[in-house]
Amino acid sequence: MNTPALAPGARMRTEITAQPAVFDAVLRRRADLAGVAAAIERHRPRFALLAARGSSDHAALYAKYLIEVLLRLPAGLASPSTTTLYGAEPDLSGVLYLTVSQSGSSPDLVEATEAARRCGALTVAVTNSPASPLATSAELSVDIGAGDELAVAATKTYTASLLTLYLLVDAVRGGTGEPAAGIGALAEETLTGAAGAVREAAEHYRFVERIVTTGRGYSSATAAEAALKLAETSYLAARAYSGADLLHGPVAAIDAETGVLAVASAGPGGAAMRDVVAAVRERGADVLAVGSAAAEITDGPRIDVPRTAEEVAPILEVLPLQQLALELALARGGDPDRPRGLTKVTRTR
């Protein structure tokens, strides 16, 4: 008997709607992070390096903000190619080297993590595959526990990575994870409440060819992830900029033919987006604001998100943008479960 073909986008839709339950499961395992957090605290790192690819790179950007703001440690995004292509092996003594990979199978990340460990770093892998090559190559590993992800576009593994990274960093500083309490219910509220506005936005942007996504602070990671999702599911020319960088040159390319997705959640980052939105609207851009501070930065179209502490806002504010990527791909006649030329594992060196 032939298995019935799935409707376009069915896998991505299922995994988007699974996220509230995934968040609840991650929170239940918070105590499992205690040993890794204690090891990091004992190591007393002088700074942190984060290595990742694709969506996980945006999770790493989020972790960079967490580490610098909550732990007050300098942090940077590593370039695995300096090791895999150029053979560089810098002195990493006293460094926390955090590798984020949903699959745990990207050869360059495994090789870079092994090199970092040889060079004296405390290596920690954050992955959805606890038996993967990456998890075994690092000194310590953390399982995000999102379950199997069958859709090509990462959704639940991305947000589970964010929540796991938050809980890990919070544990290192001795926190209780309180700002993330109840985030599963808030995620359900977000997905349900945004559905109508998402459908309207998908219809509105159906024929657009150029979109810019932008955010400040923690929301910079959300803007980057939204651009990637739109590019890989709808084949749009989508580009992400921090709000600050957008005003330093790229704003010249904004016009009435440009869609702008502005991400703003309550806090300093969201407040800093007011001038950004004003500048792009002056140039005629079609602006959609997303986040708990959306109403504060525009009187135009918006998708509201429940208010949380700013450091956990990216876990929620990306949800309607995942929905938008799905619905826009379908509106344009595509199937986000079968994006051309993509696989789940990026095999680079």
VEXDREN-2710 file (C-alpha; in Angstrom, 1 decimal):
% VEXDREN-2710
k/r/px/py/pz
1/MET/0.0/0.0/0.0
2/ASN/1.4/3.4/-0.9
3/THR/1.8/5.9/1.9
4/PRO/-0.4/9.0/1.2
5/ALA/1.7/12.0/0.2
6/LEU/1.9/14.7/2.8
7/ALA/0.4/18.1/2.1
8/PRO/3.0/20.8/1.3
9/GLY/4.4/22.2/4.5
10/ALA/2.9/19.6/6.7
11/ARG/6.1/18.6/8.4
12/MET/7.1/22.2/9.1
13/ARG/3.6/23.0/10.4
14/THR/3.7/20.1/12.8
15/GLU/7.1/21.0/14.1
16/ILE/6.1/24.7/14.6
17/THR/3.0/23.7/16.6
18/ALA/5.1/21.2/18.7
19/GLN/7.2/23.9/20.2
20/PRO/5.2/24.7/23.4
21/ALA/5.4/21.0/24.4
22/VAL/9.1/21.0/23.5
23/PHE/9.7/24.0/25.8
24/ASP/7.9/22.4/28.7
25/ALA/10.1/19.3/28.2
26/VAL/13.3/21.4/28.2
27/LEU/12.3/23.2/31.4
28/ARG/11.7/19.8/33.1
29/ARG/15.3/18.9/32.3
30/ARG/16.8/22.1/33.7
31/ALA/18.4/20.3/36.5
32/ASP/20.4/18.2/34.0
33/LEU/22.4/21.3/33.1
34/ALA/23.7/21.8/36.6
35/GLY/26.8/19.6/36.1
36/VAL/27.9/21.4/32.9
37/ALA/27.2/24.8/34.5
38/ALA/29.3/23.9/37.5
39/ALA/32.2/22.8/35.3
40/ILE/32.0/26.1/33.4
41/GLU/32.0/28.0/36.7
42/ARG/35.0/26.1/38.0
43/HIS/36.8/26.8/34.8
44/ARG/36.4/30.5/35.3
45/PRO/36.7/31.3/31.6
46/ARG/38.3/34.6/30.6
47/PHE/36.2/34.8/27.5
48/ALA/33.9/32.6/25.3
49/LEU/34.0/31.6/21.7
50/LEU/30.9/30.2/19.9
51/ALA/31.0/28.0/16.8
52/ALA/28.0/27.1/14.7
53/ARG/26.5/27.0/11.2
54/GLY/23.1/28.0/9.7
55/SER/20.3/28.4/12.2
56/SER/22.6/27.4/15.0
57/ASP/24.8/30.4/14.1
58/HIS/21.9/32.6/15.1
59/ALA/21.4/30.6/18.3
60/ALA/25.1/31.3/18.9
61/LEU/24.6/35.0/18.3
62/TYR/21.8/34.9/21.0
63/ALA/24.2/33.1/23.4
64/LYS/26.8/35.8/22.7
65/TYR/24.4/38.4/24.1
66/LEU/23.5/36.2/27.0
67/ILE/27.2/35.6/28.0
68/GLU/28.2/39.2/27.6
69/VAL/25.2/40.7/29.4
70/LEU/24.4/38.1/32.0
71/LEU/27.9/36.7/32.7
72/ARG/29.7/39.9/31.9
73/LEU/32.3/37.9/29.8
74/PRO/33.5/39.0/26.4
75/ALA/32.3/36.6/23.7
76/GLY/32.9/36.2/20.0
77/LEU/31.7/34.1/17.1
78/ALA/34.4/31.6/16.1
79/SER/35.4/31.0/12.5
80/PRO/35.8/27.2/12.1
81/SER/37.5/27.7/8.7
82/THR/40.6/29.2/10.4
83/THR/41.2/25.7/11.7
84/THR/39.7/23.5/9.0
85/LEU/41.1/25.4/6.0
86/TYR/44.2/27.2/7.4
87/GLY/45.3/24.9/10.2
88/ALA/45.4/27.6/12.9
89/GLU/45.6/26.4/16.5
90/PRO/45.6/29.5/18.7
91/ASP/46.2/29.4/22.5
92/LEU/42.8/28.9/23.9
93/SER/43.7/28.3/27.5
94/GLY/41.1/29.7/29.8
95/VAL/38.5/29.9/27.0
96/LEU/35.0/28.5/26.9
97/TYR/34.4/27.1/23.4
98/LEU/30.7/26.5/22.9
99/THR/29.7/24.7/19.7
100/VAL/26.0/24.7/18.7
101/SER/24.8/22.2/16.1
102/GLN/21.3/20.7/15.8
103/SER/22.6/17.6/14.0
104/GLY/26.0/17.4/15.7
105/SER/27.3/16.0/12.4
106/SER/28.9/19.0/10.5
107/PRO/32.5/17.9/9.9
108/ASP/34.0/21.4/10.2
109/LEU/32.4/22.0/13.6
110/VAL/33.6/18.6/14.9
111/GLU/37.1/19.3/13.6
112/ALA/37.1/22.8/15.1
113/THR/35.9/21.6/18.4
114/GLU/38.6/18.9/18.6
115/ALA/41.2/21.5/17.8
116/ALA/39.9/23.9/20.4
117/ARG/40.1/21.1/23.0
118/ARG/43.7/20.4/22.0
119/CYS/44.5/24.1/22.3
120/GLY/43.3/24.3/25.9
121/ALA/39.7/25.4/25.8
122/LEU/36.9/24.0/27.8
123/THR/34.7/22.6/25.0
124/VAL/30.9/22.3/25.4
125/ALA/28.6/20.9/22.6
126/VAL/25.0/21.9/22.5
127/THR/23.1/19.6/20.2
128/ASN/19.9/17.7/19.5
129/SER/22.0/14.5/18.9
130/PRO/23.7/13.4/22.1
131/ALA/25.4/10.4/20.4
132/SER/26.7/12.6/17.5
133/PRO/30.4/13.1/16.6
134/LEU/30.2/16.6/17.9
135/ALA/28.9/15.5/21.3
136/THR/31.6/12.9/21.7
137/SER/34.4/15.3/20.5
138/ALA/33.6/17.9/23.2
139/GLU/34.6/17.6/26.8
140/LEU/31.0/18.3/27.9
141/SER/27.7/18.1/26.0
142/VAL/24.2/19.3/26.4
143/ASP/21.2/17.6/24.8
144/ILE/18.5/20.1/23.7
145/GLY/16.0/17.3/23.6
146/ALA/13.8/18.6/20.8
147/GLY/13.1/15.2/19.3
148/ASP/13.4/14.2/15.7
149/GLU/13.0/17.1/13.3
150/LEU/12.0/15.9/9.8
151/ALA/11.3/19.2/8.1
152/VAL/14.3/20.7/6.3
153/ALA/13.7/24.2/7.8
154/ALA/14.8/24.1/11.5
155/THR/12.1/25.4/13.8
156/LYS/11.7/23.5/17.1
157/THR/15.5/22.6/17.2
158/TYR/16.3/26.3/16.8
159/THR/14.0/27.5/19.6
160/ALA/15.0/24.5/21.9
161/SER/18.6/25.6/21.4
162/LEU/17.7/29.1/22.5
163/LEU/15.9/27.9/25.6
164/THR/18.7/25.5/26.5
165/LEU/21.4/28.1/26.0
166/TYR/19.5/30.5/28.2
167/LEU/19.0/28.0/31.0
168/LEU/22.7/27.0/30.8
169/VAL/24.0/30.6/31.0
170/ASP/21.5/31.4/33.7
171/ALA/22.6/28.3/35.7
172/VAL/26.3/29.4/35.4
173/ARG/25.4/32.7/37.1
174/GLY/23.4/30.9/39.8
175/GLY/20.0/31.7/38.5
176/THR/16.8/29.6/38.8
177/GLY/15.5/30.0/35.3
178/GLU/12.5/32.0/36.6
179/PRO/12.3/34.4/33.5
180/ALA/11.6/31.3/31.4
181/ALA/8.9/29.8/33.6
182/GLY/5.7/29.2/31.8
183/ILE/7.2/29.8/28.4
184/GLY/5.5/26.8/26.9
185/ALA/2.0/28.4/27.7
186/LEU/3.3/31.7/26.3
187/ALA/4.4/30.0/23.2
188/GLU/1.0/28.5/22.7
189/GLU/-0.5/31.9/23.2
190/THR/1.9/33.4/20.7
191/LEU/1.2/30.8/18.0
192/THR/-2.6/31.0/18.4
193/GLY/-2.7/34.8/18.7
194/ALA/-0.5/35.5/15.8
195/ALA/-2.2/33.2/13.3
196/GLY/-4.6/35.7/11.8
197/ALA/-2.0/38.5/11.4
198/VAL/0.5/36.0/9.9
199/ARG/-2.0/34.9/7.2
200/GLU/-2.6/38.6/6.4
201/ALA/1.1/39.3/6.2
202/ALA/1.7/36.3/4.0
203/GLU/-1.0/37.5/1.5
204/HIS/0.4/41.0/1.7
205/TYR/4.0/40.0/1.0
206/ARG/3.1/37.3/-1.5
207/PHE/4.6/39.1/-4.5
208/VAL/7.5/40.9/-2.8
209/GLU/10.9/39.9/-3.9
210/ARG/13.1/41.8/-1.4
211/ILE/12.8/41.8/2.4
212/VAL/15.0/43.2/5.0
213/THR/14.8/42.0/8.6
214/THR/16.2/44.0/11.5
215/GLY/16.4/44.0/15.2
216/ARG/18.6/45.3/18.0
217/GLY/20.3/43.5/21.0
218/TYR/18.9/40.0/21.7
219/SER/16.5/40.4/18.7
220/SER/19.4/40.6/16.3
221/ALA/19.4/36.8/16.3
222/THR/15.7/36.7/15.5
223/ALA/16.1/39.0/12.6
224/ALA/18.9/36.8/11.2
225/GLU/16.9/33.6/11.7
226/ALA/13.8/35.2/10.0
227/ALA/15.8/36.2/6.9
228/LEU/17.2/32.7/6.6
229/LYS/13.8/31.1/6.9
230/LEU/12.3/33.4/4.3
231/ALA/15.2/32.8/1.9
232/GLU/15.2/29.0/2.2
233/THR/11.5/28.4/2.1
234/SER/10.3/31.2/-0.3
235/TYR/13.5/31.9/-2.2
236/LEU/13.3/35.6/-1.3
237/ALA/16.2/38.0/-1.4
238/ALA/16.1/38.4/2.4
239/ARG/18.8/40.2/4.2
240/ALA/19.2/40.7/8.0
241/TYR/20.9/43.7/9.6
242/SER/21.1/44.9/13.1
243/GLY/19.1/48.1/13.4
244/ALA/22.3/50.1/14.1
245/ASP/24.1/48.7/11.0
246/LEU/21.0/49.2/8.8
247/LEU/21.3/53.0/9.4
248/HIS/25.0/53.0/8.6
249/GLY/24.7/52.7/4.8
250/PRO/22.3/49.8/3.9
251/VAL/19.3/52.1/4.5
252/ALA/20.1/53.7/1.2
253/ALA/18.8/50.6/-0.6
254/ILE/15.5/50.7/1.2
255/ASP/12.6/51.9/-1.0
256/ALA/8.8/51.4/-1.5
257/GLU/9.5/48.0/-3.1
258/THR/11.2/46.7/0.1
259/GLY/9.4/44.8/2.8
260/VAL/10.9/45.4/6.3
261/LEU/10.3/43.1/9.2
262/ALA/11.3/44.9/12.4
263/VAL/11.6/42.8/15.5
264/ALA/11.2/44.7/18.8
265/SER/10.6/43.3/22.3
266/ALA/10.2/45.2/25.4
267/GLY/13.5/46.4/26.7
268/PRO/16.5/48.5/25.6
269/GLY/16.8/46.7/22.3
270/GLY/13.2/47.2/21.4
271/ALA/13.3/50.9/22.4
272/ALA/16.3/51.4/20.1
273/MET/14.2/50.2/17.1
274/ARG/12.0/53.3/17.1
275/ASP/14.5/55.4/15.1
276/VAL/15.2/52.5/12.8
277/VAL/11.6/52.1/11.9
278/ALA/11.1/55.8/11.5
279/ALA/14.0/56.0/9.1
280/VAL/12.9/53.1/6.8
281/ARG/9.3/54.4/6.8
282/GLU/10.6/57.8/5.6
283/ARG/12.0/55.9/2.6
284/GLY/8.7/54.4/1.8
285/ALA/9.4/50.9/3.1
286/ASP/6.5/48.5/3.8
287/VAL/7.1/47.8/7.5
288/LEU/5.7/44.9/9.6
289/ALA/6.7/45.1/13.3
290/VAL/6.9/41.9/15.4
291/GLY/7.4/41.5/19.1
292/SER/6.1/42.6/22.5
293/ALA/7.1/46.2/21.7
294/ALA/5.7/46.2/18.2
295/ALA/3.0/48.7/19.1
296/GLU/5.6/51.0/20.6
297/ILE/7.6/51.4/17.4
298/THR/4.8/51.6/14.8
299/ASP/1.2/52.5/14.3
300/GLY/1.1/50.3/11.2
301/PRO/0.8/46.5/10.7
302/ARG/2.2/44.5/13.5
303/ILE/2.2/41.0/15.1
304/ASP/2.1/41.2/18.9
305/VAL/3.9/38.7/21.1
306/PRO/3.4/38.3/24.9
307/ARG/5.8/40.3/27.1
308/THR/8.7/38.5/28.8
309/ALA/12.1/39.4/30.2
310/GLU/14.1/40.7/27.2
311/GLU/16.7/38.0/27.5
312/VAL/14.1/35.2/26.8
313/ALA/12.1/37.2/24.2
314/PRO/13.8/35.7/21.2
315/ILE/12.4/32.3/22.1
316/LEU/8.9/33.7/21.5
317/GLU/9.3/36.4/18.9
318/VAL/10.7/34.0/16.3
319/LEU/7.5/31.9/16.4
320/PRO/5.3/34.1/14.2
321/LEU/8.2/34.6/11.8
322/GLN/8.4/30.8/11.4
323/GLN/4.7/30.8/10.7
324/LEU/5.2/33.6/8.2
325/ALA/7.9/31.7/6.4
326/LEU/5.6/28.7/6.1
327/GLU/2.5/30.6/5.0
328/LEU/4.4/32.8/2.6
329/ALA/6.0/29.8/0.9
330/LEU/2.6/28.1/0.5
331/ALA/1.1/31.4/-0.8
332/ARG/3.8/31.6/-3.4
333/GLY/3.1/28.0/-4.6
334/GLY/6.1/26.3/-2.9
335/ASP/6.6/23.5/-0.5
336/PRO/8.8/24.5/2.5
337/ASP/9.3/20.8/3.3
338/ARG/11.1/20.4/0.0
339/PRO/13.2/23.5/-0.5
340/ARG/15.4/23.2/-3.5
341/GLY/19.1/22.2/-3.0
342/LEU/18.9/21.9/0.8
343/THR/19.6/19.1/3.3
344/LYS/19.5/18.9/7.1
345/VAL/23.3/18.8/7.5
346/THR/25.7/21.3/6.2
347/ARG/28.9/19.5/5.2
348/THR/31.6/22.2/4.8
349/ARG/35.3/22.4/5.8
END
